[in-house]
Amino acid sequence: MNLSLSEDQAMLADEFRKFFGDLSSMERVRKAEEEGGFDRELWQAIGEMGALAMRLPGEDGFGTFDAGLVAFEAGRQLVSGPLIEGMLASRLLAQLQAPDELLERASTGDAVVTLALAEASSGPQIVPGGAIADAVLVLDGAQVKLARPSERASPENLAGQPIVSIDFSECELENLEGSNDARSLFLAALEEWKLLTAAHLTGMGLRALELAGDYAKEREQFGRPIATFQAIAHPLADMASEMTGSDMLWRWAITEIAQGGEQSTAAAPMAYWFAAQASSQAVYRAQHTFGGYGLALEYDIQLYVRRARAVAAVLGDPRDQLIVAGKRLWLDETSPLPEVGSAQVEFGYGEEAVAFAEETRTFFQKELTQEYRDNAHFSYDGHDWDLNKKMGKARLLFPSWPIEHGGRGLDDLATAAALQVWEDEGVTSHSQYVSNLVGHSIIHFGSDELKADIVPRLADGEIISCLGFSEPHSGSDVFAAKTKARQADDGSGDWIIDGQKMWTSGANLAHHVFLLARTDHEAPKHRGMTVFLVPLDDPGVEIHPVHTFQDERTNATFYENVRVPDSYRIGPVNGGLEVMGFALTIEQGGGGFVGPHRHAVEAAVEWAEEAGRIVEPRVLERIAAAATRNRASYLLYWRALHLKAEGGDRAAGPMSKLYGSESLLKDAVDLFELAAPDTLIRGKHGAQRLEHEMRHASVTTVYGGTSEVHRSQVAEAFFGLPKSR
Ligand SMILES: Cc1cc2nc3c(=O)[nH]c(=O)nc-3n(C[C@H](O)[C@H](O)[C@H](O)COP(=O)(O)OP(=O)(O)OC[C@H]3O[C@@H](n4cnc5c(N)ncnc54)[C@H](O)[C@@H]3O)c2cc1C
């Protein structure tokens, strides 16, 4: 996986950010709006920069990804002119061997050539850039034709754009004879239009959020910055997650097409719909952050609202693209695709990680009995000691641990890729997840005794760990824990632990609990805590089951006079904050939920196919929306893993967890309703599986930290907003 831009790509993006920043200031955007939505001087400068020639076919041409970076930057600055249509029209003119003079003028910014998004025969249609175009390319059956409509003015419109309605049946149309595959080339260009427009809308949405974040830091009400109100900060965090997902989706869609991936024909409509809906929500939320001022014409934010909504409407209802995507995903429809060139970024886990994951899959396929599969459960309840030990022996449990500690010395991507296989095969990964985190923490902070005694037994699969952070009165506020540890006064150095933990999942199976306890009552809250490894077979420990709505057993655990040696302390005395911080970065959140989300989509498809309803547009639309959000979830998860390996980004992990769990919940509920009433009955397949996924989804927005806690983290790290507890 490599999601970083290449040096050339980064330079291209920087260059255009500066260029559009200089030449498409908000003053010029406003002036262009007043004059029909077109800035001719800017257009010529864009031509001189080579942007309109970027997609000319040929060896030296730029790829769609590069064009996407330019479209993104143009979106940030609300460029006044049909840039994307112009780029693609130049490409088509070259492919269709249009007159050289027109091609030359179109690709250098001397003329404006645009595209009609619907067929010539479809009656009057709104053409982007049509009001200022010297020529329009339009699809007419098997041919692409050129219209040179006479002078016309754009009607007053939402974003002051140079759009106009043209009825091509009333225009003289010139044939472009250059290719006998003209229709395919034009349809491929329309797919590319969706990809570039997705990038463009993403630029707009993200820039609008930046403006809102900056305003929230400055604007005061009730004596403090409005950013300190969660009602302001949290929706911005949600939108930042959506828009970052959108940014990943257009990039992924291009690579998917480049590689001929499984979803390549659906990728462009998926990315387009996602960007259209996400940017519409983001600009609305950004505008609302400005209160009344968001509506005042002097404020730039309303320019973003109008432009984003206008761009997302020009192709018609964006949700139609979900139906298009659904037909391509599940009804074998297809479409010509653009030659996108090389994207250079790489999604997915990478060869080494995939090879490890495949080894895991082969192991499961050999070892999983029918009995195991029948009793499989997503939680600790599905834990199987025999399987765990066999996995330990095969060194399949903790690939990212060093070899000398029983791992494979691989990176986090191997763990992530393998966990998708666990998910596919229905094997619970709860104990792996927790034991991985505990083992890493011991290797990093633990005593030699723990490294010698506990780590090898975890690696061999003989024991597992559980977590003891939450208490009856402290969940989100984890450092308010009251469980205490004091050093015994007999000079042994041992610690005596007293207190109660709540939600100690897996304590009924685990050998020890990774427990957070207060060791200094005088110190500030976050500075007086220490982490211990507490063996659960101590007579002072009591474990009481707690059963939950999603069929997951967890526990309340009680500790009375439990004595642990000092060597069972993890990290320094009162160093709990550091240990917890390290432990929480082991897994950069959210990855655990992409699998259930995918299962919900698969179950809905299974139901729709069996019920003969997969052909219904409403059904396709809703399942495709869920599949697209699930894709965005994967991408945010991969992004978090990538950024962690690159040295970290504090927003990426919480963003992945937040988006992953909230979008799972949204879709699990929606698909439950779509397939109702069959979803009322419990079972393992189709609609019946959706009953379970719907109940399971609820807990994903709670454990590992609730969505509110993650929203605060995203607001702080992404926007630099102050704490909003
Ligand atoms: C099935 C299950 C298994 C679990 N397993 C474990 C485990 O193995 N080990 C472990 O230590 N814990 C575990 N947990 C606990 C889990 O981490 C907590 O439930 C979670 O952190 C929330 O704490 P709480 O339940 O006390 O809710 P609270 O923190 O009381 O929150 C109640 C509500 O208030 C909101 N809220 C709280 N603080 C804020 C704030 N600052 N701003 C805005 N809203 C806020 C929350 O978002 C939530 O909606 C598990 C929980 C469940 C349900």
Ligand as a Chemical Component Dictionary entry (heavy atoms), coordinates in Angstrom:
data_LIG
# 
_chem_comp.id                   LIG 
_chem_comp.type                 NON-POLYMER 
_chem_comp.pdbx_formal_charge   0 
_chem_comp.three_letter_code    LIG 
# 
loop_
_chem_comp_atom.comp_id 
_chem_comp_atom.atom_id 
_chem_comp_atom.alt_atom_id 
_chem_comp_atom.type_symbol 
_chem_comp_atom.charge 
_chem_comp_atom.model_Cartn_x 
_chem_comp_atom.model_Cartn_y 
_chem_comp_atom.model_Cartn_z 
_chem_comp_atom.pdbx_ordinal 
LIG C1  C1  C 0 -20.187 -5.160 24.666 1  
LIG C2  C2  C 0 -19.165 -4.261 25.248 2  
LIG C3  C3  C 0 -17.881 -4.730 25.427 3  
LIG C4  C4  C 0 -16.919 -3.918 25.982 4  
LIG N1  N1  N 0 -15.669 -4.427 26.235 5  
LIG C5  C5  C 0 -14.794 -3.694 26.949 6  
LIG C6  C6  C 0 -13.577 -4.269 27.401 7  
LIG O1  O1  O 0 -13.273 -5.418 27.083 8  
LIG N2  N2  N 0 -12.774 -3.550 28.214 9  
LIG C7  C7  C 0 -13.085 -2.279 28.588 10 
LIG O2  O2  O 0 -12.307 -1.658 29.309 11 
LIG N3  N3  N 0 -14.222 -1.686 28.170 12 
LIG C8  C8  C 0 -15.078 -2.366 27.368 13 
LIG N4  N4  N 0 -16.268 -1.811 26.967 14 
LIG C9  C9  C 0 -16.598 -0.493 27.470 15 
LIG C10 C10 C 0 -16.640 0.599  26.432 16 
LIG O3  O3  O 0 -15.355 0.986  26.094 17 
LIG C11 C11 C 0 -17.473 1.722  27.051 18 
LIG O4  O4  O 0 -18.809 1.272  27.056 19 
LIG C12 C12 C 0 -17.347 3.014  26.319 20 
LIG O5  O5  O 0 -16.066 3.533  26.471 21 
LIG C13 C13 C 0 -18.396 4.013  26.835 22 
LIG O6  O6  O 0 -18.428 4.107  28.214 23 
LIG P1  P1  P 0 -19.803 3.999  29.001 24 
LIG O7  O7  O 0 -20.499 2.795  28.521 25 
LIG O8  O8  O 0 -19.519 4.140  30.407 26 
LIG O9  O9  O 0 -20.631 5.245  28.480 27 
LIG P2  P2  P 0 -20.454 6.748  28.964 28 
LIG O10 O10 O 0 -19.037 7.151  28.878 29 
LIG O11 O11 O 0 -21.153 6.951  30.245 30 
LIG O12 O12 O 0 -21.241 7.492  27.849 31 
LIG C14 C14 C 0 -22.672 7.628  27.829 32 
LIG C15 C15 C 0 -23.013 8.541  26.662 33 
LIG O13 O13 O 0 -22.437 9.826  26.893 34 
LIG C16 C16 C 0 -21.627 10.202 25.815 35 
LIG N5  N5  N 0 -20.458 10.929 26.287 36 
LIG C17 C17 C 0 -19.575 10.577 27.242 37 
LIG N6  N6  N 0 -18.608 11.492 27.370 38 
LIG C18 C18 C 0 -18.863 12.445 26.464 39 
LIG C19 C19 C 0 -18.225 13.661 26.064 40 
LIG N7  N7  N 0 -17.105 14.084 26.636 41 
LIG N8  N8  N 0 -18.793 14.372 25.101 42 
LIG C20 C20 C 0 -19.944 13.967 24.494 43 
LIG N9  N9  N 0 -20.580 12.840 24.812 44 
LIG C21 C21 C 0 -20.049 12.100 25.782 45 
LIG C22 C22 C 0 -21.198 8.881  25.183 46 
LIG O14 O14 O 0 -20.804 9.042  23.856 47 
LIG C23 C23 C 0 -22.437 8.039  25.350 48 
LIG O15 O15 O 0 -23.336 8.280  24.312 49 
LIG C24 C24 C 0 -17.234 -2.596 26.352 50 
LIG C25 C25 C 0 -18.531 -2.116 26.138 51 
LIG C26 C26 C 0 -19.479 -2.920 25.592 52 
LIG C27 C27 C 0 -20.868 -2.389 25.394 53 
# 
loop_
_chem_comp_bond.comp_id 
_chem_comp_bond.atom_id_1 
_chem_comp_bond.atom_id_2 
_chem_comp_bond.value_order 
_chem_comp_bond.pdbx_ordinal 
LIG C1  C2  SING 1  
LIG C2  C3  SING 2  
LIG C2  C26 DOUB 3  
LIG C3  C4  DOUB 4  
LIG C4  N1  SING 5  
LIG C4  C24 SING 6  
LIG N1  C5  DOUB 7  
LIG C5  C6  SING 8  
LIG C5  C8  SING 9  
LIG C6  O1  DOUB 10 
LIG C6  N2  SING 11 
LIG N2  C7  SING 12 
LIG C7  O2  DOUB 13 
LIG C7  N3  SING 14 
LIG N3  C8  DOUB 15 
LIG C8  N4  SING 16 
LIG N4  C9  SING 17 
LIG N4  C24 SING 18 
LIG C9  C10 SING 19 
LIG C10 O3  SING 20 
LIG C10 C11 SING 21 
LIG C11 O4  SING 22 
LIG C11 C12 SING 23 
LIG C12 O5  SING 24 
LIG C12 C13 SING 25 
LIG C13 O6  SING 26 
LIG O6  P1  SING 27 
LIG P1  O7  DOUB 28 
LIG P1  O8  SING 29 
LIG P1  O9  SING 30 
LIG O9  P2  SING 31 
LIG P2  O10 DOUB 32 
LIG P2  O11 SING 33 
LIG P2  O12 SING 34 
LIG O12 C14 SING 35 
LIG C14 C15 SING 36 
LIG C15 O13 SING 37 
LIG C15 C23 SING 38 
LIG O13 C16 SING 39 
LIG C16 N5  SING 40 
LIG C16 C22 SING 41 
LIG N5  C17 SING 42 
LIG N5  C21 SING 43 
LIG C17 N6  DOUB 44 
LIG N6  C18 SING 45 
LIG C18 C19 SING 46 
LIG C18 C21 DOUB 47 
LIG C19 N7  SING 48 
LIG C19 N8  DOUB 49 
LIG N8  C20 SING 50 
LIG C20 N9  DOUB 51 
LIG N9  C21 SING 52 
LIG C22 O14 SING 53 
LIG C22 C23 SING 54 
LIG C23 O15 SING 55 
LIG C24 C25 DOUB 56 
LIG C25 C26 SING 57 
LIG C26 C27 SING 58 
# 
